[in-house]
Amino acid sequence: MKKVIFMACAVALAATVQAKSMDNAKLSINKNNIKVWTYQDEKNPVFQYKAETSFDVPLEKAVSLVLDVENAVKWVPYMGSVKIISRDDKKGEFTLYMVLDFPFPLKDRDLVVQGKMRKDAQGIISIQNKAIQKGYPLNPNYVRLTDYEGDWTFQRLGNKKVKVSTYGYANPEGSIPLSFVNMFVQQQPYQMLQKMKAELGRPQVSTPLPEILK
């Protein structure tokens, strides 16, 4: 089974950093039951984001979709491909190689993501990710991203209702206007959660979650 966690094209800060930065967050988008906040820290001009929504599906179904790498290119904006490098479901650890399709004339980006999944005592499932600098050969056709962190969280609100949050930050590298990058940071998570809702509405068989998440 080729199932694994993946990250979207802009991913989140570690929780402690994110919580501190959110003090100055701006609610940039609030529509269709999706909220996107953007914020900056004093050391980086690129926006970070938090986005959240709720879906009328069981928690397990939402998590299963994010674990299904074969569906990633169908609903994650700008996702070109995802390849599993390694995975250990007992430890809840994985490594992925991802290619991101950037609009012409920008070069596409690639990155290696190291991730960890866990479930806490309250039943909240989290998936934390960050880019690493080794693990897959450099490709001259792509710009390699190395400053990239993030997480997803899934909180059960009922038997068939789940709150989904995603936090994001990525340095896109290269010569890209800051205004374009910051507009992208606002729109990408909104589009992603909209497409996630549509994907969850399709008939599908949810794959059982790894033992560490049960």
Helices and strands as residue ranges (DSSP letters): H 15-21, G 22-24, E 26-31, E 34-41, E 44-55, H 59-67, G 69-71, H 72-75, E 79-88, E 93-100, E 109-119, E 125-132, E 143-144, E 148-158, E 161-170, H 178-200, G 211-213
